[in-house]
């Protein structure tokens, strides 16, 4: 991917098979550098099933964790991890 290119992640949900609301209560996108112990929450836009955020300025590998919470009590969660390489 290129610097500052916008990433779009679509989370497909079969709503008729869910026991909880398909609309996430909160979504956090956290970016880690190769040698980072702690990540940094990045600005993201969430619109129903679509999450958008910009790639970083720095070239190289960046690691992401998307934390999705489906209820106010924060008991129903999911984590998605992936790596993006900026050219």
RABELLIN-V559093 format. One record per residue. SS is DSSP state (alpha for helix, beta for strand, coil for the rest). OMEGA is omega in degrees with one decimal (NA if undefined). BURIAL is b if it has 24 or more other ideal C-beta (glycine too) atoms within 12 Angstrom, else e. Layout:
# RABELLIN-V559093
ss=SS omega=OMEGA burial=BURIAL
ss=SS omega=OMEGA burial=BURIAL
This chain:
# RABELLIN-V559093
ss=coil omega=-178.9 burial=e
ss=coil omega=178.2 burial=e
ss=coil omega=175.9 burial=e
ss=coil omega=173.9 burial=e
ss=coil omega=-178.3 burial=e
ss=beta omega=176.9 burial=e
ss=beta omega=176.2 burial=b
ss=beta omega=178.1 burial=e
ss=beta omega=-179.8 burial=e
ss=beta omega=178.9 burial=e
ss=coil omega=-179.7 burial=e
ss=coil omega=-178.4 burial=e
ss=coil omega=172.6 burial=e
ss=coil omega=-171.3 burial=e
ss=alpha omega=-177.0 burial=e
ss=alpha omega=-178.6 burial=e
ss=alpha omega=-176.0 burial=e
ss=coil omega=174.4 burial=e
ss=coil omega=178.3 burial=e
ss=coil omega=178.6 burial=e
ss=coil omega=179.9 burial=e
ss=coil omega=179.7 burial=e
ss=coil omega=-179.9 burial=e
ss=coil omega=176.7 burial=b
ss=coil omega=-177.8 burial=e
ss=beta omega=175.8 burial=e
ss=beta omega=175.8 burial=b
ss=beta omega=173.2 burial=b
ss=beta omega=-175.3 burial=b
ss=beta omega=-179.1 burial=b
ss=beta omega=176.9 burial=b
ss=beta omega=169.7 burial=b
ss=coil omega=-177.1 burial=e
ss=coil omega=-176.5 burial=e
ss=coil omega=-178.8 burial=e
ss=coil omega=173.2 burial=e
ss=coil omega=179.8 burial=e
ss=coil omega=179.1 burial=e
ss=coil omega=178.8 burial=e
ss=beta omega=176.9 burial=e
ss=beta omega=-179.7 burial=e
ss=beta omega=176.9 burial=b
ss=coil omega=177.5 burial=e
ss=coil omega=175.5 burial=b
ss=beta omega=179.3 burial=e
ss=beta omega=177.7 burial=b
ss=beta omega=-176.1 burial=e
ss=coil omega=-174.5 burial=e
ss=coil omega=-174.6 burial=e
ss=beta omega=176.3 burial=e
ss=beta omega=179.7 burial=b
ss=beta omega=173.4 burial=e
ss=beta omega=-175.9 burial=b
ss=beta omega=174.6 burial=e
ss=coil omega=180.0 burial=b
ss=coil omega=177.6 burial=b
ss=coil omega=-172.9 burial=e
ss=coil omega=175.9 burial=e
ss=coil omega=176.5 burial=e
ss=beta omega=-177.2 burial=e
ss=beta omega=175.7 burial=e
ss=beta omega=-176.6 burial=b
ss=beta omega=-175.3 burial=b
ss=beta omega=172.6 burial=b
ss=beta omega=175.1 burial=b
ss=beta omega=-177.2 burial=b
ss=beta omega=-177.7 burial=b
ss=beta omega=179.1 burial=b
ss=beta omega=-175.8 burial=e
ss=coil omega=178.8 burial=e
ss=coil omega=-176.2 burial=e
ss=coil omega=179.8 burial=e
ss=coil omega=178.2 burial=e
ss=coil omega=179.4 burial=e
ss=coil omega=179.9 burial=e
ss=coil omega=-172.7 burial=e
ss=beta omega=170.8 burial=e
ss=beta omega=178.0 burial=e
ss=beta omega=177.2 burial=e
ss=beta omega=-178.7 burial=e
ss=beta omega=176.2 burial=e
ss=beta omega=179.7 burial=e
ss=beta omega=174.8 burial=e
ss=beta omega=179.4 burial=b
ss=beta omega=179.6 burial=e
ss=beta omega=179.7 burial=b
ss=coil omega=NA burial=e
